[in-house]
Structures are given as structure tokens and as C-alpha cells.
Amino acid sequence: MQNTEIDSNLFVSSIKNTLKAKYPNTRIKQPVLEVLSECSLKFAQLITSASAKVCDENNTHLMTCTHVNKAIKEMGYGHMVPKLTEVASKLESDQKAASQEKNLKKKKCTLSQEEQIALFNKLRREAIDENRKQQE
């Protein structure tokens, strides 16, 4: 199986899950999912291409939601921008929260390796002692 087939299968699976959530009582045949997948992929490529042109016009190499929104408006799909902005905002806040959580995990451990081992051994001894007391 080639990479494009794997990507295509993941995309079909994603579309299937989305449609099942939206229309739980509707069965959708595999060929329909494949056509929807292909159409979605082509539309995403079209938007990406238009967004890349917006980036070129702005002399930037980093595509942002602003570039995508502008491209979508220029393509005549301006009615989609509010929902896309909402989704992008949620993704951004989720990413910030994940990043903050990751930073907190990094900051939590300020002990050297030796200190960590000593603390582990101390806690282990305390647990063993506590277990012995409970058994007596």
C-alpha cells in the first residue's frame, strides 16, 4: 500500500466518522465515501493553493488562518469564514493549553538525577515500612 493510499484511507475514515456523528441513522456506501473524500481533498488543495498565493502577495512563507480566510473570501466562500475562525480559535486555545501543560511538566522536576533517586528510595522505604505496619 502506497503512502497516498494510506492518506486516502485515513481521510475516508475521517469523513465516515464525521458523517456518522452528524447523521447516525444513515448508512453511507463506500463509493460515496471515496467520492466525498476525493472532493474534500481537492477542495483542501484548492484552498491551500489560493492561500499560498495570498502568502506570496504578502511576501511571507508562513501560512496563517488570516491567509486562508482571505483566500476563502476571494474564492467566494466568505460565508464560511466565521465558522472557520471559530474552529481555528478553539484549536489555538487547545494548543496553548497543551503547551502550557507541557511547560508545567518540564518545570515540575527541578531535582538532579541523584536527588530523584534518593527521593525514590526514601519513598520506597516509607511504603515498605507502612506496609509492614499494616500487616502487624
C-alpha positions as CSV (number, residue, x, y, z in Angstrom):
1,M,0.0,0.0,0.0
2,Q,1.4,3.4,-1.0
3,N,1.5,6.5,1.2
4,T,-1.2,8.2,-0.9
5,E,-3.5,5.2,-0.3
6,I,-2.9,5.3,3.4
7,D,-3.6,9.0,3.5
8,S,-6.7,8.5,1.4
9,N,-7.9,5.7,3.7
10,L,-7.4,8.0,6.7
11,F,-9.3,10.8,5.0
12,V,-12.2,8.4,4.1
13,S,-12.2,7.2,7.7
14,S,-12.3,10.8,9.0
15,I,-15.2,11.7,6.7
16,K,-17.1,8.5,7.6
17,N,-16.7,9.3,11.3
18,T,-17.9,12.9,10.8
19,L,-20.9,11.8,8.8
20,K,-21.8,9.1,11.3
21,A,-21.8,11.7,14.0
22,K,-23.9,14.1,12.0
23,Y,-26.3,11.5,10.5
24,P,-26.3,8.5,12.9
25,N,-29.3,6.8,11.2
26,T,-27.9,7.0,7.7
27,R,-25.8,4.3,6.0
28,I,-23.3,5.6,3.5
29,K,-21.8,3.2,0.9
30,Q,-18.0,3.0,0.5
31,P,-18.0,4.5,-3.1
32,V,-19.9,7.6,-1.8
33,L,-17.3,8.0,1.0
34,E,-14.5,7.7,-1.6
35,V,-16.1,10.4,-3.8
36,L,-16.6,12.7,-0.8
37,S,-13.1,12.1,0.2
38,E,-11.7,13.0,-3.2
39,C,-13.9,16.1,-3.4
40,S,-12.8,17.2,0.1
41,L,-9.2,16.6,-0.7
42,K,-9.4,18.6,-4.0
43,F,-11.2,21.4,-2.2
44,A,-8.5,21.5,0.5
45,Q,-5.8,21.6,-2.2
46,L,-7.6,24.4,-3.9
47,I,-7.8,26.4,-0.7
48,T,-4.2,25.7,0.1
49,S,-3.1,26.8,-3.3
50,A,-5.1,30.1,-3.1
51,S,-3.8,30.6,0.4
52,A,-0.2,30.2,-0.8
53,K,-0.9,32.9,-3.4
54,V,-2.0,35.2,-0.6
55,C,1.2,34.4,1.3
56,D,3.2,35.2,-1.8
57,E,1.4,38.6,-2.2
58,N,2.3,39.3,1.4
59,N,5.9,38.2,1.0
60,T,5.6,35.6,3.7
61,H,6.4,31.9,3.9
62,L,4.2,31.1,6.9
63,M,0.6,30.4,6.1
64,T,-1.8,31.5,8.8
65,C,-5.5,31.4,9.3
66,T,-5.7,35.0,8.1
67,H,-4.2,34.0,4.7
68,V,-6.7,31.1,4.5
69,N,-9.6,33.3,5.4
70,K,-8.6,35.9,2.8
71,A,-8.3,33.2,0.1
72,I,-11.6,31.7,1.0
73,K,-13.3,35.1,0.7
74,E,-11.6,35.7,-2.6
75,M,-12.9,32.3,-3.8
76,G,-16.5,33.3,-3.0
77,Y,-16.9,31.3,0.2
78,G,-16.9,34.2,2.6
79,H,-19.9,32.8,4.4
80,M,-17.6,30.0,5.7
81,V,-15.1,32.4,7.4
82,P,-17.0,32.9,10.7
83,K,-17.2,29.1,11.3
84,L,-13.5,28.6,10.3
85,T,-12.5,31.4,12.6
86,E,-14.3,29.7,15.4
87,V,-12.7,26.4,14.8
88,A,-9.2,28.0,14.4
89,S,-9.7,29.9,17.7
90,K,-10.6,26.7,19.5
91,L,-7.6,24.9,18.0
92,E,-5.4,27.7,19.0
93,S,-6.6,27.7,22.6
94,D,-6.3,23.9,22.8
95,Q,-2.7,24.2,21.5
96,K,-1.9,26.9,24.0
97,A,-3.3,24.8,26.9
98,A,-1.3,21.8,25.7
99,S,1.8,23.9,25.5
100,Q,1.3,25.3,29.0
101,E,0.7,21.8,30.4
102,K,3.9,20.6,28.7
103,N,5.8,23.5,30.2
104,L,4.4,22.8,33.6
105,K,5.6,19.2,33.4
106,K,9.0,20.4,32.4
107,K,9.2,22.9,35.3
108,K,7.9,20.4,37.9
109,C,11.1,18.4,38.1
110,T,13.9,20.5,39.3
111,L,15.7,17.7,41.2
112,S,19.0,16.3,39.9
113,Q,19.1,12.7,39.0
114,E,20.8,11.8,42.3
115,E,18.2,13.7,44.2
116,Q,15.4,11.9,42.3
117,I,17.0,8.5,43.1
118,A,17.3,9.5,46.8
119,L,13.7,10.6,46.9
120,F,12.6,7.5,45.2
121,N,14.5,5.3,47.7
122,K,13.1,7.3,50.6
123,L,9.5,6.9,49.4
124,R,10.1,3.2,48.7
125,R,11.4,2.7,52.2
126,E,8.4,4.6,53.7
127,A,6.0,2.5,51.6
128,I,7.7,-0.7,52.8
129,D,7.5,0.4,56.4
130,E,3.9,1.4,56.1
131,N,3.1,-1.9,54.5
132,R,4.8,-3.8,57.4
133,K,2.9,-1.8,60.0
134,Q,-0.4,-2.6,58.3
135,Q,0.5,-6.3,58.2
136,E,1.3,-6.4,62.0
